[in-house]
Amino acid sequence: MKVNWQIETPTPTRQLRGDSRELLNGLLGSLVTSPDSSSMFWQDIPHDEEQQQQEVEPLEIHHREAYEIFLDQMRLQGAIGVVRKLKLFIVGIQLEKSEFPDQVFVFDSRITEFFEEMKYVIAAHTFWNTETQIQGAIEGVEKYVLLKLEKYVFGVNPEEFDMNSKVTKRFKILQAIVTPDHLEVPEACRNELVLSLVQEELRRMNQVVAPVDKVDCIVRAISIIFNTMSISSRSKRSAGFGADDFIPVFFYAVLFANIPKLWCNIEYIRKFRNRDALLSESGCCFSHLRSAVEFFMKADASSFKSMKDSEFIGLN
């Protein structure tokens, strides 16, 4: 079974009715003329005089969460233009969806195009000067937007929903026949506690919203495996371990983790996580998760050690 990683669905276009257009125009006017307004669209990023004079202390950067730093920056006078762009984009999608609540919208391309636009806006802005500051702001934009719009884009594509059902069904069948021996999982990593910790981190993807936080769950899961294998390697005074040792453990953990909406999570991360960030070590971890799903969706008896063809009857 060939897995298509690039599901694309045309984005429907709609025109807002007159009353909604008037509402949007009113919001635009308030955002442009009243940056310190107490309206609902400014409540989570306030701009009072004291905050406008604040500066983010360099020494604090190492002691605070990156997203909190981003929100602090958004409260400063110099970032008002960026805040306006964020609010207008989010409100536009929310209004469009509220206008046609029963319509299935695919906002994927609009959001990714907005992220690309904001990269240039932030890079050209005088408020962010260093590469670290620019990347931090780009990360903040991604998280802020998707915290607001996740319910409009996560798992709503019918093709993704259908594929997620196929993945779930396939995994359930494989769970009944695949053992650690079939995947040649090292003895040191067959410990139920270790596997349960890995699987708990993977399932945690459904408890967070932002793509970066979902990827962090994968990274932590893989770190548990590597730490376990490293300890085992030192205790046995062996030469170490490599991908041939790690991959079976991770794949086995993924198969039995029973991750809700696994495929939807993968597609969500693929579409909305910063492409540059996915070229890093965390992106490599995400690739391992995608590879695990692809492996099990394509696997036959020959993919496993000492498995008979008869055990695969009815799988495909």
SULQUIVEN-V188298 format. One record per backbone hydrogen bond with DSSP energy under -0.5 kcal/mol. NH is the residue of the N-H (numbers start at 1). CO is the residue of the C=O. E is the energy in kcal/mol with one decimal. If there is no record, write none. Layout:
nh:NH co:CO e:E
nh:NH co:CO e:E
//
This chain:
nh:4 co:2 e:-0.5
nh:5 co:3 e:-0.8
nh:12 co:10 e:-0.6
nh:21 co:17 e:-2.4
nh:22 co:18 e:-2.3
nh:23 co:19 e:-1.9
nh:24 co:20 e:-2.5
nh:25 co:21 e:-2.6
nh:26 co:22 e:-2.3
nh:27 co:23 e:-2.0
nh:28 co:24 e:-2.6
nh:29 co:25 e:-2.3
nh:30 co:26 e:-2.1
nh:31 co:27 e:-2.3
nh:32 co:28 e:-2.0
nh:33 co:29 e:-2.4
nh:34 co:30 e:-2.0
nh:37 co:34 e:-2.0
nh:42 co:39 e:-2.1
nh:43 co:39 e:-0.5
nh:43 co:40 e:-0.5
nh:45 co:42 e:-0.8
nh:52 co:48 e:-2.1
nh:53 co:49 e:-1.0
nh:53 co:50 e:-0.7
nh:54 co:51 e:-0.9
nh:57 co:55 e:-0.8
nh:60 co:57 e:-1.3
nh:61 co:57 e:-0.7
nh:61 co:58 e:-1.0
nh:63 co:60 e:-1.8
nh:64 co:60 e:-0.5
nh:64 co:61 e:-0.7
nh:69 co:65 e:-1.9
nh:70 co:66 e:-2.1
nh:71 co:67 e:-2.4
nh:72 co:68 e:-2.2
nh:73 co:69 e:-2.3
nh:74 co:70 e:-2.1
nh:75 co:71 e:-0.7
nh:75 co:72 e:-0.9
nh:76 co:73 e:-1.7
nh:79 co:76 e:-1.6
nh:80 co:77 e:-1.6
nh:83 co:79 e:-2.3
nh:84 co:80 e:-2.5
nh:85 co:81 e:-1.7
nh:86 co:82 e:-2.3
nh:87 co:83 e:-2.7
nh:88 co:84 e:-2.7
nh:89 co:85 e:-2.1
nh:90 co:86 e:-2.4
nh:91 co:87 e:-2.8
nh:92 co:88 e:-2.0
nh:93 co:89 e:-1.7
nh:94 co:90 e:-2.4
nh:95 co:91 e:-2.6
nh:96 co:92 e:-2.0
nh:97 co:93 e:-2.3
nh:98 co:94 e:-2.2
nh:99 co:95 e:-1.8
nh:100 co:96 e:-1.0
nh:101 co:98 e:-0.6
nh:103 co:100 e:-1.6
nh:105 co:103 e:-0.8
nh:107 co:105 e:-0.6
nh:111 co:107 e:-2.3
nh:112 co:108 e:-2.5
nh:113 co:109 e:-2.5
nh:114 co:110 e:-1.9
nh:115 co:111 e:-2.4
nh:116 co:112 e:-2.1
nh:117 co:113 e:-2.3
nh:118 co:114 e:-2.6
nh:119 co:115 e:-1.4
nh:120 co:116 e:-1.2
nh:121 co:117 e:-2.0
nh:122 co:118 e:-2.7
nh:123 co:119 e:-2.3
nh:124 co:120 e:-1.9
nh:125 co:121 e:-0.6
nh:125 co:122 e:-0.7
nh:128 co:125 e:-0.9
nh:129 co:127 e:-0.5
nh:134 co:130 e:-2.4
nh:135 co:131 e:-2.6
nh:136 co:132 e:-2.1
nh:137 co:133 e:-2.1
nh:138 co:134 e:-2.3
nh:139 co:135 e:-2.4
nh:140 co:136 e:-2.0
nh:141 co:137 e:-2.4
nh:142 co:138 e:-2.0
nh:143 co:139 e:-2.2
nh:144 co:140 e:-2.8
nh:145 co:141 e:-2.5
nh:146 co:142 e:-1.9
nh:147 co:143 e:-2.0
nh:148 co:144 e:-1.0
nh:149 co:145 e:-1.8
nh:150 co:146 e:-1.7
nh:152 co:149 e:-2.0
nh:153 co:149 e:-0.6
nh:153 co:150 e:-1.4
nh:154 co:150 e:-2.7
nh:155 co:153 e:-0.7
nh:161 co:157 e:-2.5
nh:162 co:158 e:-2.3
nh:163 co:159 e:-2.3
nh:164 co:160 e:-2.6
nh:165 co:161 e:-1.7
nh:166 co:162 e:-1.7
nh:167 co:163 e:-2.4
nh:168 co:164 e:-2.4
nh:169 co:165 e:-2.3
nh:170 co:166 e:-2.6
nh:171 co:167 e:-2.6
nh:172 co:168 e:-2.1
nh:173 co:169 e:-1.8
nh:174 co:170 e:-2.3
nh:175 co:171 e:-2.4
nh:176 co:172 e:-0.7
nh:176 co:173 e:-0.9
nh:177 co:174 e:-1.5
nh:178 co:174 e:-2.9
nh:183 co:179 e:-1.1
nh:184 co:180 e:-0.6
nh:184 co:181 e:-0.6
nh:185 co:180 e:-2.4
nh:189 co:186 e:-1.5
nh:190 co:187 e:-1.7
nh:195 co:191 e:-2.3
nh:196 co:192 e:-2.5
nh:197 co:193 e:-2.1
nh:198 co:194 e:-2.2
nh:199 co:195 e:-2.7
nh:200 co:196 e:-2.2
nh:201 co:197 e:-1.8
nh:202 co:198 e:-1.8
nh:203 co:199 e:-2.4
nh:204 co:200 e:-1.3
nh:205 co:202 e:-1.4
nh:206 co:203 e:-1.8
nh:207 co:204 e:-2.1
nh:208 co:204 e:-0.5
nh:208 co:205 e:-0.7
nh:214 co:210 e:-1.9
nh:215 co:211 e:-2.5
nh:216 co:212 e:-1.8
nh:217 co:213 e:-1.3
nh:218 co:214 e:-1.3
nh:219 co:215 e:-2.5
nh:220 co:216 e:-2.5
nh:221 co:217 e:-2.0
nh:222 co:218 e:-2.4
nh:223 co:219 e:-2.3
nh:224 co:220 e:-1.8
nh:225 co:221 e:-1.4
nh:226 co:222 e:-2.5
nh:227 co:223 e:-2.8
nh:228 co:224 e:-2.2
nh:229 co:225 e:-2.6
nh:230 co:226 e:-2.5
nh:231 co:227 e:-2.4
nh:232 co:228 e:-2.2
nh:233 co:229 e:-2.3
nh:234 co:230 e:-2.3
nh:235 co:231 e:-2.3
nh:236 co:232 e:-1.5
nh:237 co:234 e:-0.9
nh:238 co:233 e:-2.2
nh:245 co:242 e:-1.2
nh:246 co:242 e:-2.1
nh:247 co:243 e:-2.7
nh:249 co:245 e:-0.8
nh:250 co:246 e:-2.3
nh:251 co:247 e:-2.8
nh:252 co:248 e:-2.2
nh:253 co:249 e:-2.4
nh:254 co:250 e:-2.6
nh:255 co:251 e:-2.4
nh:256 co:252 e:-1.7
nh:257 co:253 e:-0.6
nh:257 co:254 e:-0.9
nh:260 co:258 e:-0.6
nh:262 co:259 e:-1.1
nh:265 co:261 e:-2.3
nh:266 co:262 e:-2.0
nh:267 co:263 e:-2.6
nh:268 co:264 e:-2.3
nh:269 co:265 e:-2.3
nh:270 co:266 e:-2.6
nh:271 co:267 e:-2.4
nh:272 co:268 e:-2.1
nh:273 co:269 e:-2.3
nh:278 co:274 e:-1.6
nh:279 co:276 e:-1.2
nh:280 co:277 e:-1.5
nh:283 co:277 e:-0.7
nh:284 co:280 e:-1.6
nh:285 co:281 e:-1.8
nh:286 co:282 e:-2.0
nh:287 co:283 e:-2.1
nh:288 co:284 e:-1.6
nh:289 co:285 e:-1.4
nh:290 co:286 e:-2.2
nh:291 co:287 e:-2.6
nh:292 co:288 e:-2.0
nh:293 co:289 e:-1.9
nh:294 co:290 e:-2.5
nh:295 co:291 e:-2.6
nh:296 co:292 e:-2.1
nh:297 co:293 e:-2.1
nh:298 co:294 e:-1.4
nh:299 co:295 e:-1.7
nh:303 co:300 e:-2.0
nh:304 co:301 e:-1.6
nh:305 co:182 e:-2.6
nh:307 co:304 e:-0.9
nh:311 co:308 e:-1.3
nh:312 co:309 e:-1.9
nh:313 co:310 e:-1.1
nh:315 co:312 e:-2.2
nh:316 co:312 e:-0.5
//
